[in-house]
Amino acid sequence: MPPLIPFNDITHLFTEAAFRWWERRGRPGFERFGLTVGADGQRAWLDDPEDFWPV
């Protein structure tokens, strides 16, 4: 059985996942990120505004 993860380690798991996402994309600098704000909400993106995720 895998070890149980204490509740306070959830933040660590999200941090690790974000770090791996960043590494897989070539460790992009802040200048490659963008944020679009409109009547339909806020969207963050990397390199291409059409490839976004909601914020």
C-alpha positions in Angstrom: 0.0 0.0 0.0 1.4 3.5 -0.9 2.2 5.8 2.0 -0.6 8.2 3.1 -0.1 11.9 2.3 -0.8 14.2 5.2 -3.2 17.0 4.4 -0.6 19.7 4.9 1.4 18.1 2.0 -1.3 18.9 -0.6 0.3 22.3 -1.3 3.6 20.5 -1.9 1.9 18.2 -4.5 0.5 21.2 -6.4 3.9 23.0 -6.2 5.6 19.9 -7.6 3.1 19.6 -10.4 3.5 23.2 -11.4 7.3 22.9 -11.4 7.1 19.9 -13.7 4.7 21.7 -16.0 7.1 24.6 -16.2 10.1 22.3 -16.8 8.3 20.4 -19.6 7.7 23.7 -21.4 11.4 24.6 -21.4 11.4 26.7 -18.2 9.9 29.8 -19.8 10.6 33.2 -18.4 7.9 35.6 -17.3 8.0 37.4 -20.7 6.4 34.4 -22.3 3.3 34.4 -20.1 0.2 36.6 -20.7 -3.0 37.4 -19.0 -6.2 38.4 -20.8 -9.0 40.1 -18.9 -12.4 40.6 -20.5 -16.1 40.6 -19.9 -16.1 36.8 -20.1 -13.4 36.4 -17.4 -9.7 36.2 -16.9 -7.4 33.8 -18.8 -3.7 33.1 -18.4 -1.6 31.7 -21.2 1.9 30.8 -22.3 3.1 31.9 -25.8 -0.3 31.8 -27.4 -3.5 33.5 -26.1 -5.5 30.8 -27.8 -4.0 28.2 -25.6 -5.2 29.4 -22.2 -6.4 28.3 -18.8 -9.0 30.1 -16.7 -7.8 32.1 -13.7 
